[in-house]
Amino acid sequence: MQIHVLKSDSKEANLSIKEADIGTLYVVQHELLKTTNVDFAGIVMKHPLTNEIWMRINSKSSPIKDAVTATNAAIKSVDDLKKLLNSKIK
């Protein structure tokens, strides 16, 4: 996964993400929208052949820091799901 910051200021960040799965980014988007700091978090697949996804985050605080926090929360959520599924399989 490659992430490039297209535009960033104190309230908004636009990211270009290549070689990523959009499903994974939906989990991050969900975590972003759960916080009260984030006003908007959107994901758009630019074109299926380029495998490029754009993400825009509008936040009352730092949008990049909010993205990092949401990503960590998404990792924890998926890890909890993995533990639950493993416990049911055994």
Secondary structure as GFF3:
##gff-version 3
##sequence-region A 1 90
A	DSSP	beta_strand	2	8	.	.	.	ID=ss1
A	DSSP	beta_strand	12	18	.	.	.	ID=ss2
A	DSSP	alpha_helix	22	34	.	.	.	ID=ss3
A	DSSP	beta_strand	38	47	.	.	.	ID=ss4
A	DSSP	beta_strand	52	59	.	.	.	ID=ss5
A	DSSP	alpha_helix	63	89	.	.	.	ID=ss6
###
